[in-house]
Amino acid sequence: MRLPSPPQVITMLGKRLTLRQRVIATATVFSRRFYVKNLYCETDPFMVIAACCYVAAKAQVSPVHIKNVISE
């Protein structure tokens, strides 16, 4: 079984948190920029994805509580 890619996971997380499409796109850009300089095997991708969604929601003025992001 193949794991979904980070953009797919970000989209699923964004839908579960009812984030706007702009926030999901920003989180995808943040994750891609992060993984340009860092390796997948050196980081926990789910923590990176959660952090990207949280920061993207803050950047797009669409606040979401960090506990909600982590629990999903």
PEHUFEN-V645227 format. One record per pair of residues at least 24 apart in sequence whose ideal C-beta (glycine too) atoms are under 7 Angstrom apart, sorted by the first residue. I is the first residue (numbers start at 1). J is the second residue. D is the distance in whole Angstrom. If there is no record, write none. Layout:
# PEHUFEN-V645227
I	J	D
I	J	D
This chain:
# PEHUFEN-V645227
6	31	5
6	45	6
6	49	6
9	49	5
10	49	6
10	52	7
10	53	6
13	49	7
13	53	6
13	72	6
14	53	7
16	72	5
17	64	6
17	68	6
17	69	7
17	72	6
19	57	6
19	62	6
19	64	7
20	62	6
22	60	6
23	56	5
23	57	5
23	60	5
23	62	5
26	56	4
26	59	6
26	60	6
27	52	4
27	53	5
27	56	4
30	55	6
30	56	6
